[in-house]
């Protein structure tokens, strides 16, 4: 699921996470709900895929969430 071998690579976590990184860069510090609404509106990503992407970005230490719910990229 991280990298798919079928016709629609835009459904992979790897690809969707790259879109999520782009949105976090544009509006760093926005809360998770607002970030999801933005990503869903622009790219039609489901909540399930959004959660997987955010989890994966956290696991590879690319993104973090602060105590207030703001999402930031790790440097």
Biotite code that builds the C-alpha atoms (Angstrom):
import biotite.structure as struc

atoms = struc.array([
    struc.Atom([0.000, 0.000, 0.000], chain_id="A", res_id=1, res_name="UNK", atom_name="CA", element="C"),
    struc.Atom([2.966, 2.278, 0.500], chain_id="A", res_id=2, res_name="UNK", atom_name="CA", element="C"),
    struc.Atom([3.903, 1.809, -3.151], chain_id="A", res_id=3, res_name="UNK", atom_name="CA", element="C"),
    struc.Atom([1.285, 0.247, -5.416], chain_id="A", res_id=4, res_name="UNK", atom_name="CA", element="C"),
    struc.Atom([2.020, -1.846, -8.476], chain_id="A", res_id=5, res_name="UNK", atom_name="CA", element="C"),
    struc.Atom([-1.232, -1.154, -10.269], chain_id="A", res_id=6, res_name="UNK", atom_name="CA", element="C"),
    struc.Atom([-2.545, 1.507, -12.600], chain_id="A", res_id=7, res_name="UNK", atom_name="CA", element="C"),
    struc.Atom([-3.291, 4.230, -10.029], chain_id="A", res_id=8, res_name="UNK", atom_name="CA", element="C"),
    struc.Atom([-0.121, 5.301, -8.225], chain_id="A", res_id=9, res_name="UNK", atom_name="CA", element="C"),
    struc.Atom([-1.946, 8.411, -6.973], chain_id="A", res_id=10, res_name="UNK", atom_name="CA", element="C"),
    struc.Atom([-3.655, 6.148, -4.432], chain_id="A", res_id=11, res_name="UNK", atom_name="CA", element="C"),
    struc.Atom([-0.363, 5.157, -2.789], chain_id="A", res_id=12, res_name="UNK", atom_name="CA", element="C"),
    struc.Atom([0.576, 6.430, 0.651], chain_id="A", res_id=13, res_name="UNK", atom_name="CA", element="C"),
    struc.Atom([3.936, 7.549, -0.728], chain_id="A", res_id=14, res_name="UNK", atom_name="CA", element="C"),
    struc.Atom([2.337, 9.835, -3.328], chain_id="A", res_id=15, res_name="UNK", atom_name="CA", element="C"),
    struc.Atom([-0.406, 11.159, -1.048], chain_id="A", res_id=16, res_name="UNK", atom_name="CA", element="C"),
    struc.Atom([2.152, 11.890, 1.677], chain_id="A", res_id=17, res_name="UNK", atom_name="CA", element="C"),
    struc.Atom([4.075, 14.046, -0.798], chain_id="A", res_id=18, res_name="UNK", atom_name="CA", element="C"),
    struc.Atom([0.907, 16.077, -1.374], chain_id="A", res_id=19, res_name="UNK", atom_name="CA", element="C"),
    struc.Atom([0.460, 16.362, 2.367], chain_id="A", res_id=20, res_name="UNK", atom_name="CA", element="C"),
    struc.Atom([4.039, 17.633, 2.772], chain_id="A", res_id=21, res_name="UNK", atom_name="CA", element="C"),
    struc.Atom([3.344, 20.278, 0.142], chain_id="A", res_id=22, res_name="UNK", atom_name="CA", element="C"),
    struc.Atom([0.269, 21.485, 2.027], chain_id="A", res_id=23, res_name="UNK", atom_name="CA", element="C"),
    struc.Atom([2.087, 21.495, 5.372], chain_id="A", res_id=24, res_name="UNK", atom_name="CA", element="C"),
    struc.Atom([4.844, 23.624, 3.812], chain_id="A", res_id=25, res_name="UNK", atom_name="CA", element="C"),
    struc.Atom([2.268, 26.111, 2.537], chain_id="A", res_id=26, res_name="UNK", atom_name="CA", element="C"),
    struc.Atom([0.429, 26.453, 5.850], chain_id="A", res_id=27, res_name="UNK", atom_name="CA", element="C"),
    struc.Atom([2.709, 25.126, 8.559], chain_id="A", res_id=28, res_name="UNK", atom_name="CA", element="C"),
    struc.Atom([1.175, 25.001, 12.019], chain_id="A", res_id=29, res_name="UNK", atom_name="CA", element="C"),
    struc.Atom([-2.441, 24.609, 10.974], chain_id="A", res_id=30, res_name="UNK", atom_name="CA", element="C"),
    struc.Atom([-4.457, 22.071, 12.930], chain_id="A", res_id=31, res_name="UNK", atom_name="CA", element="C"),
    struc.Atom([-5.119, 18.540, 11.687], chain_id="A", res_id=32, res_name="UNK", atom_name="CA", element="C"),
    struc.Atom([-8.804, 19.123, 10.888], chain_id="A", res_id=33, res_name="UNK", atom_name="CA", element="C"),
    struc.Atom([-8.109, 22.200, 8.761], chain_id="A", res_id=34, res_name="UNK", atom_name="CA", element="C"),
    struc.Atom([-5.249, 20.397, 7.037], chain_id="A", res_id=35, res_name="UNK", atom_name="CA", element="C"),
    struc.Atom([-7.529, 17.454, 6.223], chain_id="A", res_id=36, res_name="UNK", atom_name="CA", element="C"),
    struc.Atom([-10.232, 19.739, 4.831], chain_id="A", res_id=37, res_name="UNK", atom_name="CA", element="C"),
    struc.Atom([-7.677, 21.472, 2.605], chain_id="A", res_id=38, res_name="UNK", atom_name="CA", element="C"),
    struc.Atom([-6.187, 18.210, 1.336], chain_id="A", res_id=39, res_name="UNK", atom_name="CA", element="C"),
    struc.Atom([-9.606, 16.620, 0.767], chain_id="A", res_id=40, res_name="UNK", atom_name="CA", element="C"),
    struc.Atom([-10.805, 19.662, -1.174], chain_id="A", res_id=41, res_name="UNK", atom_name="CA", element="C"),
    struc.Atom([-7.732, 19.821, -3.421], chain_id="A", res_id=42, res_name="UNK", atom_name="CA", element="C"),
    struc.Atom([-6.890, 16.140, -3.924], chain_id="A", res_id=43, res_name="UNK", atom_name="CA", element="C"),
    struc.Atom([-10.002, 14.130, -2.864], chain_id="A", res_id=44, res_name="UNK", atom_name="CA", element="C"),
    struc.Atom([-8.030, 12.070, -0.314], chain_id="A", res_id=45, res_name="UNK", atom_name="CA", element="C"),
    struc.Atom([-10.082, 9.987, 2.113], chain_id="A", res_id=46, res_name="UNK", atom_name="CA", element="C"),
    struc.Atom([-9.723, 10.326, 5.869], chain_id="A", res_id=47, res_name="UNK", atom_name="CA", element="C"),
    struc.Atom([-8.239, 6.825, 6.041], chain_id="A", res_id=48, res_name="UNK", atom_name="CA", element="C"),
    struc.Atom([-5.487, 7.632, 3.524], chain_id="A", res_id=49, res_name="UNK", atom_name="CA", element="C"),
    struc.Atom([-4.877, 11.009, 5.205], chain_id="A", res_id=50, res_name="UNK", atom_name="CA", element="C"),
    struc.Atom([-4.391, 9.274, 8.572], chain_id="A", res_id=51, res_name="UNK", atom_name="CA", element="C"),
    struc.Atom([-2.035, 6.672, 7.056], chain_id="A", res_id=52, res_name="UNK", atom_name="CA", element="C"),
    struc.Atom([-0.011, 9.448, 5.413], chain_id="A", res_id=53, res_name="UNK", atom_name="CA", element="C"),
    struc.Atom([0.238, 11.481, 8.593], chain_id="A", res_id=54, res_name="UNK", atom_name="CA", element="C"),
    struc.Atom([1.238, 8.361, 10.548], chain_id="A", res_id=55, res_name="UNK", atom_name="CA", element="C"),
    struc.Atom([3.880, 7.443, 7.974], chain_id="A", res_id=56, res_name="UNK", atom_name="CA", element="C"),
    struc.Atom([5.301, 10.980, 7.937], chain_id="A", res_id=57, res_name="UNK", atom_name="CA", element="C"),
    struc.Atom([5.522, 10.835, 11.734], chain_id="A", res_id=58, res_name="UNK", atom_name="CA", element="C"),
    struc.Atom([7.232, 7.423, 11.683], chain_id="A", res_id=59, res_name="UNK", atom_name="CA", element="C"),
    struc.Atom([9.893, 8.570, 9.226], chain_id="A", res_id=60, res_name="UNK", atom_name="CA", element="C"),
    struc.Atom([10.307, 11.751, 11.290], chain_id="A", res_id=61, res_name="UNK", atom_name="CA", element="C"),
    struc.Atom([9.197, 14.044, 8.468], chain_id="A", res_id=62, res_name="UNK", atom_name="CA", element="C"),
    struc.Atom([6.273, 15.650, 10.343], chain_id="A", res_id=63, res_name="UNK", atom_name="CA", element="C"),
    struc.Atom([5.171, 16.179, 13.917], chain_id="A", res_id=64, res_name="UNK", atom_name="CA", element="C"),
    struc.Atom([2.053, 17.360, 15.716], chain_id="A", res_id=65, res_name="UNK", atom_name="CA", element="C"),
    struc.Atom([2.372, 19.712, 18.682], chain_id="A", res_id=66, res_name="UNK", atom_name="CA", element="C"),
    struc.Atom([0.226, 19.670, 21.826], chain_id="A", res_id=67, res_name="UNK", atom_name="CA", element="C"),
    struc.Atom([-2.226, 22.160, 20.291], chain_id="A", res_id=68, res_name="UNK", atom_name="CA", element="C"),
    struc.Atom([-2.788, 19.952, 17.236], chain_id="A", res_id=69, res_name="UNK", atom_name="CA", element="C"),
    struc.Atom([-0.671, 21.992, 14.823], chain_id="A", res_id=70, res_name="UNK", atom_name="CA", element="C"),
    struc.Atom([1.186, 20.032, 12.140], chain_id="A", res_id=71, res_name="UNK", atom_name="CA", element="C"),
    struc.Atom([4.812, 20.931, 11.402], chain_id="A", res_id=72, res_name="UNK", atom_name="CA", element="C"),
    struc.Atom([7.579, 19.530, 9.215], chain_id="A", res_id=73, res_name="UNK", atom_name="CA", element="C"),
    struc.Atom([10.664, 18.273, 10.997], chain_id="A", res_id=74, res_name="UNK", atom_name="CA", element="C"),
    struc.Atom([13.950, 19.876, 10.006], chain_id="A", res_id=75, res_name="UNK", atom_name="CA", element="C"),
])
